[in-house]
Amino acid sequence: MHSIATSCPKVSLSNGLKIPIIGLGTSHHGGYSHDAILYALRECGVRHIDTAKRYGCEEQLGKALRESGVHRQDLWVTTKLWPGDYGYDTAKQACHDSCSRLGVEYIDLYLMHWPDAMVPGRSNREVRAETWRALEELYEEGVCRAIGVSNFLVPHLQQLKEDCSLVPQINQVEYHPFQQPEHLLAYCRQEGILFEGYCPLAKGQALSHPVILQLAQKYGRTPSQICIRWSVQNGVVTIPKSTKKERILENCQVFGFELEGVDMATLGSMHDGRHMSWDPTHVE
Ligand SMILES: NC(=O)c1ccc[n+]([C@@H]2O[C@H](COP(=O)([O-])OP(=O)(O)OC[C@H]3O[C@@H](n4cnc5c(N)ncnc54)[C@H](OP(=O)(O)O)[C@@H]3O)[C@@H](O)[C@H]2O)c1
C-alpha cells in the first residue's frame, strides 16, 4: 500500500510550524466514520485531521486517534470554536473542553469558526476581538500551537489586525473551482496568513462537471484528484472529506502528477461564485 506519509508536502505557517498540505475533513450529518479515520491514519499515512466542536465528533475522533497508535507529535489536529462560545472566558473553557473530548493536551490549530458572533447588544467586531485575545493567550500558554480563523473576509481580518496583536496564522475558507476568492487569497498571502480551503470537491458537485471530467481523462486520474491537485498546486492547504476508505486513499494520491499551466488556467477560470457551505459576505 502506498502511504502518503512521506510524500505529502507540508507548508509553513508564519510561526514556523509545518502543516501537511492535505488533511482529512470530518463533519456532522454522516461525516464521521471511525473505521475511515483509522484507515486514513494507519493505511494512507494521513497525519492531518480537521474537525470542530460543531461537528459533534471530537470524542469519537479522540478514540480513533488513540486507537491508531500514531504518536501525538506526528499528528496535526485542527478543531474550531463555535460562535456560541465566543467571549474571553467561554472561549478558553471551550478550548479546554475540546482538548478533553479529543483526549489531547494541546491542539495544533484552533480556529474561530465563523465571523458572526451573534451576541445581542454587542458588535461582532468587539466580540471577535475579545475572543481572539483568549486565543492569543491559549497560544502563548501552548494549549494551541497555532491559532486562526475560518470564513473571515478581508474587512474581518483588517479589524482583527487593528484590535489585536497577533495576526491569525490560518484562514480556512471555502475553495474549489466554482468558489475562488482571489482577493481574499491575495490579502491573506500579503499578511502572512496561510490560506486553507474547505469543500475542495464542491461537496461532490465539481465531480460531474465536463471540464473536470475531461481533465480526469487527460491525466488518467479521477475527477476528485483533479480538484484536489488543482487546490494543492495553488499552495492551498486542502481538506477533502470522505467516510469511504477507497475515496480517502484516492483523495490522498495527488502527488505523482502535475497539472499543466494551461489546465491550471482553465480551472482557474471556472469561478461562478456559488457557495456549497455558508456565505459570510453580509456578516458585519
Ligand atoms: N470551516 C468551515 O466553516 C467548514 C465548512 C465546511 C466544511 N469544512 C471542512 O472541510 C471538509 C470538507 O468539506 P465538505 O465535506 O463539506 O466537502 P467536500 O470535501 O468538497 O466533499 C465531500 C463530499 O464528497 C464526497 N466525496 C469525497 N471524496 C470523493 C471521491 N473521491 N469521489 C466521489 N465523491 C467523494 C463525500 O462523500 P462520502 O463521505 O460518502 O465519500 C462528501 O459527500 C469538512 O469535512 C470539514 O472538515 C469546514
The ligand as an SDF file (V2000), in Angstrom:
LIG
                    3D

 48 52  0  0  0  0  0  0  0  0999 V2000
  -14.7490   25.9420    8.3500 N   0  0  0  0  0  0  0  0  0  0  0  0
  -15.9340   25.7070    7.8410 C   0  0  0  0  0  0  0  0  0  0  0  0
  -16.8680   26.5030    8.0060 O   0  0  0  0  0  0  0  0  0  0  0  0
  -16.1580   24.4470    7.0570 C   0  0  0  0  0  0  0  0  0  0  0  0
  -17.3330   24.2930    6.2910 C   0  0  0  0  0  0  0  0  0  0  0  0
  -17.4930   23.1320    5.5560 C   0  0  0  0  0  0  0  0  0  0  0  0
  -16.5160   22.1400    5.5890 C   0  0  0  0  0  0  0  0  0  0  0  0
  -15.3870   22.2990    6.3550 N   0  0  0  0  0  0  0  0  0  0  0  0
  -14.3370   21.2360    6.4420 C   0  0  0  0  0  0  0  0  0  0  0  0
  -13.9830   20.8370    5.1390 O   0  0  0  0  0  0  0  0  0  0  0  0
  -14.1580   19.4290    4.9870 C   0  0  0  0  0  0  0  0  0  0  0  0
  -14.5580   19.0990    3.5650 C   0  0  0  0  0  0  0  0  0  0  0  0
  -15.7340   19.7730    3.1850 O   0  0  0  0  0  0  0  0  0  0  0  0
  -17.0820   19.0420    2.7180 P   0  0  0  0  0  0  0  0  0  0  0  0
  -17.1490   17.6770    3.2830 O   0  0  0  0  0  0  0  0  0  0  0  0
  -18.1910   19.9590    3.0260 O   0  0  0  0  0  0  0  0  0  0  0  0
  -16.9360   18.9820    1.1430 O   0  0  0  0  0  0  0  0  0  0  0  0
  -16.0220   18.1810    0.0790 P   0  0  0  0  0  0  0  0  0  0  0  0
  -14.8090   17.6060    0.7360 O   0  0  0  0  0  0  0  0  0  0  0  0
  -15.8900   19.0830   -1.0760 O   0  0  0  0  0  0  0  0  0  0  0  0
  -16.9760   16.9980   -0.3990 O   0  0  0  0  0  0  0  0  0  0  0  0
  -17.3430   15.9290    0.4110 C   0  0  0  0  0  0  0  0  0  0  0  0
  -18.3840   15.1060   -0.3400 C   0  0  0  0  0  0  0  0  0  0  0  0
  -17.7890   14.4800   -1.4710 O   0  0  0  0  0  0  0  0  0  0  0  0
  -17.8690   13.0430   -1.3500 C   0  0  0  0  0  0  0  0  0  0  0  0
  -16.5560   12.5230   -1.7960 N   0  0  0  0  0  0  0  0  0  0  0  0
  -15.3810   12.5990   -1.1530 C   0  0  0  0  0  0  0  0  0  0  0  0
  -14.3780   12.0660   -1.8700 N   0  0  0  0  0  0  0  0  0  0  0  0
  -14.9580   11.6120   -3.0160 C   0  0  0  0  0  0  0  0  0  0  0  0
  -14.4460   10.9410   -4.1430 C   0  0  0  0  0  0  0  0  0  0  0  0
  -13.1530   10.6380   -4.2480 N   0  0  0  0  0  0  0  0  0  0  0  0
  -15.3040   10.6250   -5.1580 N   0  0  0  0  0  0  0  0  0  0  0  0
  -16.6220   10.9290   -5.0560 C   0  0  0  0  0  0  0  0  0  0  0  0
  -17.1740   11.5660   -4.0060 N   0  0  0  0  0  0  0  0  0  0  0  0
  -16.3390   11.9020   -2.9820 C   0  0  0  0  0  0  0  0  0  0  0  0
  -18.1640   12.7650    0.1130 C   0  0  0  0  0  0  0  0  0  0  0  0
  -18.9860   11.6320    0.2890 O   0  0  0  0  0  0  0  0  0  0  0  0
  -18.5380   10.3420    1.1460 P   0  0  0  0  0  0  0  0  0  0  0  0
  -18.1910   10.8040    2.5330 O   0  0  0  0  0  0  0  0  0  0  0  0
  -19.7670    9.4940    1.1020 O   0  0  0  0  0  0  0  0  0  0  0  0
  -17.3720    9.7600    0.4310 O   0  0  0  0  0  0  0  0  0  0  0  0
  -18.9580   14.0210    0.5070 C   0  0  0  0  0  0  0  0  0  0  0  0
  -20.3200   13.8750    0.1460 O   0  0  0  0  0  0  0  0  0  0  0  0
  -15.2160   19.0940    6.0420 C   0  0  0  0  0  0  0  0  0  0  0  0
  -15.1820   17.7480    6.3930 O   0  0  0  0  0  0  0  0  0  0  0  0
  -14.8070   19.9940    7.1830 C   0  0  0  0  0  0  0  0  0  0  0  0
  -13.7270   19.3990    7.9010 O   0  0  0  0  0  0  0  0  0  0  0  0
  -15.1920   23.4490    7.0650 C   0  0  0  0  0  0  0  0  0  0  0  0
  1  2  1  0
  2  3  2  0
  2  4  1  0
  4  5  1  0
  4 48  2  0
  5  6  2  0
  6  7  1  0
  7  8  2  0
  8  9  1  0
  8 48  1  0
  9 10  1  0
  9 46  1  0
 10 11  1  0
 11 12  1  0
 11 44  1  0
 12 13  1  0
 13 14  1  0
 14 15  2  0
 14 16  1  0
 14 17  1  0
 17 18  1  0
 18 19  2  0
 18 20  1  0
 18 21  1  0
 21 22  1  0
 22 23  1  0
 23 24  1  0
 23 42  1  0
 24 25  1  0
 25 26  1  0
 25 36  1  0
 26 27  1  0
 26 35  1  0
 27 28  2  0
 28 29  1  0
 29 30  1  0
 29 35  2  0
 30 31  1  0
 30 32  2  0
 32 33  1  0
 33 34  2  0
 34 35  1  0
 36 37  1  0
 36 42  1  0
 37 38  1  0
 38 39  2  0
 38 40  1  0
 38 41  1  0
 42 43  1  0
 44 45  1  0
 44 46  1  0
 46 47  1  0
M  CHG  2   8   1  16  -1
M  END
$$$$
